[in-house]
Amino acid sequence: MSKKNTTLKFLIFILIFMVVVFAFVLLFVIPGIKDYKDSKLSYSNSQNLQTELQKEQEELISTLNIIKNKNKNIINTFSQEFKENEFISFTKKYFNDATLVKVHNESNSSALDIYKFNAKIKAKNPKQFYEFVKNLQNYNGIIKINFPITISSKDNFLEINFHMSVYSMKVN
């Protein structure tokens, strides 16, 4: 009988051991597997989101580079520093007498400096003024002529007064 008792005790211990191991598996391993699955799903979602954002960023960078290449001249023109003397010599090509009076410089929070000028020029005929306006496109600066433009006749010349805004990038 002692051999049966030993075998029975052994089987009981094995059964208790299996119940304890099964309890540990239920209490510790299965919740860990669930956490692992949740974190794997979360990681997968974040990876997909990151991939989408990278694709969108690459598309935006590509679009930006295309726009930069297309508008290279305009961007370079903005980066030029405005020089009053150069502009006055440019106007002298078209007019006998040209003066610029600086009204003020608007420096706000934007990346641009805006210079406002009153221009007073004398021309023999309006064609000179129109050629000047047309050739402002070739000048290495961004210049906007504002209304009103007043044209009056004085001593066989046309006296033309107008306001201009000159835009350039802020120099840091």
C-alpha positions in Angstrom: 0.0 0.0 0.0 2.8 2.3 0.6 3.6 2.3 -3.1 0.1 3.2 -3.9 0.1 6.0 -1.4 3.3 7.3 -2.8 2.0 7.2 -6.3 -1.3 8.8 -5.2 0.6 11.5 -3.4 2.8 12.0 -6.4 -0.3 12.3 -8.7 -1.9 14.8 -6.2 1.3 16.9 -6.2 1.4 16.8 -10.0 -2.2 17.8 -10.1 -1.7 20.7 -7.6 1.4 21.8 -9.5 -0.5 21.8 -12.8 -3.4 23.8 -11.2 -0.8 26.3 -9.8 1.0 26.6 -13.1 -2.4 27.0 -14.9 -3.4 29.7 -12.4 -0.1 31.6 -13.0 -0.7 31.3 -16.7 -4.2 32.7 -16.3 -3.2 35.5 -13.9 0.1 36.7 -15.4 0.7 35.4 -19.0 -2.7 35.9 -20.6 -3.1 39.5 -19.5 0.5 40.1 -20.7 -0.4 38.7 -24.1 -3.4 41.0 -24.2 -1.2 44.0 -23.3 1.2 42.9 -26.0 -1.5 42.6 -28.6 -2.8 46.1 -27.6 0.6 47.7 -27.8 1.4 46.0 -31.1 -1.9 47.3 -32.5 -1.1 50.8 -31.2 2.5 50.6 -32.6 1.1 49.5 -36.0 -1.4 52.4 -36.0 1.3 54.9 -35.2 3.6 53.4 -37.8 0.8 53.7 -40.4 0.1 57.3 -39.3 3.9 58.1 -39.5 4.1 56.6 -43.0 1.1 58.7 -44.1 2.5 61.9 -42.6 5.9 61.2 -44.3 4.3 60.7 -47.6 2.3 64.0 -47.1 5.5 65.8 -46.1 7.4 64.5 -49.1 4.5 65.6 -51.4 4.5 69.1 -49.7 8.3 69.4 -50.0 8.1 68.3 -53.6 5.4 70.9 -54.3 7.4 73.5 -52.5 10.5 72.8 -54.5 8.4 73.0 -57.8 7.0 76.3 -56.7 10.5 77.6 -55.7 11.9 76.6 -59.0 9.0 78.1 -60.9 9.2 81.4 -59.0 13.0 81.5 -58.5 13.3 85.0 -60.0 10.6 86.4 -57.7 12.2 84.8 -54.6 15.6 86.1 -55.6 14.0 89.5 -56.2 12.5 89.6 -52.8 15.9 88.7 -51.2 17.5 91.7 -52.9 18.1 94.7 -50.6 16.4 97.8 -51.8 18.9 100.6 -52.7 17.5 104.0 -53.3 20.4 105.3 -55.3 20.1 102.3 -57.8 16.4 102.9 -58.1 16.9 106.7 -58.8 19.5 105.9 -61.5 17.0 103.4 -63.0 14.3 106.1 -63.1 16.8 108.6 -64.7 16.9 106.3 -67.7 13.2 107.3 -68.4 12.9 110.8 -66.8 14.8 114.0 -66.7 14.0 114.8 -63.1 13.1 112.1 -60.6 12.9 112.5 -56.8 11.9 110.0 -54.2 10.7 111.0 -50.7 10.7 108.2 -48.2 7.4 108.3 -46.3 8.1 105.5 -43.8 9.3 101.9 -43.5 6.7 99.5 -42.3 8.4 96.8 -40.2 5.7 94.5 -38.8 5.9 90.9 -37.7 6.0 89.6 -41.2 9.2 88.6 -43.0 9.0 91.7 -45.3 10.2 95.2 -45.1 7.9 97.6 -46.8 9.2 101.0 -47.9 6.7 103.6 -48.9 7.8 106.4 -51.2 6.2 109.4 -52.9 7.7 109.8 -56.4 7.7 113.0 -58.4 8.9 112.8 -61.9 9.0 115.0 -65.0 8.5 113.5 -68.4 8.1 114.8 -71.9 5.2 112.5 -72.8 3.1 109.8 -71.1 4.9 107.1 -73.1 8.0 107.5 -71.0 5.9 106.8 -67.9 4.3 103.8 -69.4 7.7 102.4 -70.5 8.9 103.0 -67.0 6.0 101.1 -65.5 6.5 98.3 -68.0 10.2 98.0 -67.3 9.7 97.9 -63.5 9.2 94.1 -64.1 12.9 93.9 -65.1 14.1 95.8 -62.0 15.7 93.7 -59.3 13.1 94.6 -56.7 9.4 94.2 -56.0 7.8 97.6 -56.5 4.1 98.4 -56.4 2.8 101.6 -57.8 -0.2 102.8 -55.8 -3.1 105.0 -56.9 -3.8 107.9 -57.3 -1.4 108.8 -60.0 -1.6 112.5 -60.7 -0.4 113.9 -64.1 -0.3 117.6 -64.6 1.3 119.8 -67.3 4.0 122.3 -66.3 6.5 124.1 -68.6 6.2 121.7 -71.6 6.7 118.7 -69.2 4.3 116.4 -67.6 4.7 116.3 -63.8 3.7 112.9 -62.5 3.2 112.2 -58.8 2.5 108.8 -57.5 3.0 106.6 -54.4 5.1 103.4 -54.4 5.6 100.5 -52.0 8.9 98.6 -52.2 9.0 95.1 -50.7 12.2 93.3 -49.6 13.0 90.5 -47.2 14.0 91.6 -43.7 17.8 91.4 -43.2 18.6 89.7 -39.9 
